[in-house]
Amino acid sequence: MRRNQSLQQVLNLIRKKSPIGQAEISRALGISLPMVMQGVRRLRDYGWIREAGKGQSTGGKPPVLLEFASDAYYSVGVELDPERILVVLMDGKGELSRQEAACLFTRGPVPTLERLRRLITQVLNKVSFDPGKLLGIGVAAPGWFDPVSQRLIHAPLFGWRDVDFLTPLGQWFQTHVCVGNHIRATACGEKIFGAAREAHTYLCVHLGWGIGGALVLADRLYTGESGSAGELGHSLAVPGGPLCNCGKRGCLEAVASEQAILRDAREKLADGQPSSLGKPGGGTVGELSLRKILTAAAQGDPLAKDLLENAQDRLGAAIADAINLLDPELVILDGSLVRNRFFPVGLRQAIDRHRLPLAGTKTRITLSQLGADAPAIGAAAMVMKQVLEEDFQGWQSGLSLEKQASQPASLARH
């Protein structure tokens, strides 16, 4: 049995395999039947699961089958992005309703929070459900958060420092609130709803306007001693390179993100480099966008292809370094750069070029299953995960005692 076996894994198995009996759960997870029965009682008491009839008898009493109660609880997930605020309402199976609006981050945190308050209210009013079943609100945003107070310490893309989401949202909606980095939220969402359901050690990499990473080791999000682990976007890619939003030079985000590709495209077009994206003599045709660059590259435009290949090579080298160092089961790619057919192909080739021949031979690389709403879905999943962890600590302690009891006395004493 894995040392970090948790009740959440029991719940995940019931969610995936419903209807399922307790003996099958015991065999699948390697937990003794008495411990499974105790865990099932707790899950039933909290309303996460319910009986779903009887299974076929193999000689004794027919087993009681269990199913996941997807309508038992709800949670709200929020993504704060430089371009939008997205709010989703989730039940145990997925998204029920959503509300989206332009982000007012340039006006500061207070107007943004007020707009967020209205959007959350609209989402909650869209669906008829018991308010007592609302677990809480999760907020995901790019930036660094204090692991204790959950205050936003610094969001370079917004230009914000020391922002408290927890207090006003908790007061307005009288519910549990948790906040965190948008890529870490995505990693949580992928575990519950997406590509990482079967993985225990994986890396989520966000490739969009900004770049970042989140690392899960043995089913636990690894944040490091100071809470800054996973900052792939601020690893050095080009010494002395362009100025990054963080204040340093040559970060991966400054040379290979969506904003970096657009910046380089404008500079090259202004210098008069020939391209279907530009005008004769310099400048762009209409408003430049990532979509236009991707389309031009697919049509063979030399400048567009060069811009994307440079970004692919730098990103591929960084991700290959992470694979060489960590050898994870899974790497999940998310963000605007990989939500198309063109970019992921060249990126995978770049990863293979830079990866050590014997490193990551069992590492799978896949795209996020959550799409453009991944951070918001992840924020809602973050609430579910926190509630489970807080409510079921006693059951996890019981698993630890069971493991100690199953060891030889000479090992249990040490």
C-alpha positions, 0 to 999 in steps of 0.5 A: 500500500502506498504510504500516502493512501488517502480516502480521496483515492477511495472516493476517486475509485468509486467515482470512476468505477461506480457501481463498485463493492467494498471487496473490490475497492480493497483489492484495487487499492491494497487496503484491508476490508475493515479499513475500507468499510470504515472509510465507506462509512465516513464517505456515506456519512458525509454524503459523498457516496450512496448505495446503488443496489446489490451485486451478484453473489459468489456464494454468500450474501450479495455485495452492496454496490456503491456509487458516487453521489455527484450532486452531494456537494458543489464548489465554485472555481475562479480564474483571474487572468490578465484577459478575463475573470472566469467563474464556474460552478462544479459538482462532483462530476464536472462543470454546471454553469459558468460566467465570464467577463473582462478582467479589470486588473489595470484598475487594481484589486478592489474593482476586480474583487467587486466584479468577481463578487457579481460574477459569483452571485450570477453563477450561483443564481443560475443553478437551483441547488441547496446552498448548504451543499456549497463546499466553498470558493476557490480562486486561482491566479498567476503569482506567488501566494503566502502558504499560511495567510494565502495572501497574494504576495506578488502577481507580476502580470497584474502588477499587484502586491499583497492582496487579500482575497480570503477575507472579503470573499469569506465575508460576502458569501459566508463560506470556505475560501481557498486561494492559490497559484493558477498552475497548482490549481490546474494540477489539482483539477487534473488529478480529480477531473483530468489527465492525472487521475491514474498518476501519482507523480506528475508535472503540469506545465502552463504555456501561455501568456506566462509560463509556469509549472506545478509538481506533484510527488507521490500524490502531494503537491510539492511547494518547497520550503518557501512555497516557490517550487515549480517556477519553470517560467523563471528558470534562466533560458538566455543569459542577459536576455530580454527583461522579464515581468519578474524583474530578471533578464532572460527567463524562459517566460521572457523568451518563449511565452505567448507575449514573448513571441508577439513581442519578437514578431513586432520587432522583426516586422518593424525591422522590415523582415518579409512576412505575410504578417507584415506590410511592405516597409515594416509594421503589421497587417491588422492586430497581431495575435498568436492565432495569426502567427500559428496560421501563417506558420502552418502556411509556410511563412518563414518568419512565423515558423522561425518564431515558433521553432525558437520558442519550441526549442527553448521550451523543449529544453526546459521541459527536458531538463525537468524530465532529466531531473525528476523522471515523472510518470506524466507531463501535462501541457496546458495553455494557449501555446498548445491548444492547437495542432501545430505547436505541440508536435514541434514541442514534443520533438524539441523535448526528445532532442534535449532529453537524455536518452535513458531519462524519462523513458517511461514519462508520458507527455499529454495535453490537459483534458480540462481545456481553456477552463483548467485553472477555474476547474482546478480552483473548484477541485482545490476546494473539494481536496481541502475539505476532504483532507481536513475532514478525513485526517482521522481515517488517514491516521487509522491507515498509518496505524494499520500499516505499523501493525502489519509490520514486524515488531522489530520494524514497528519500534523504529 
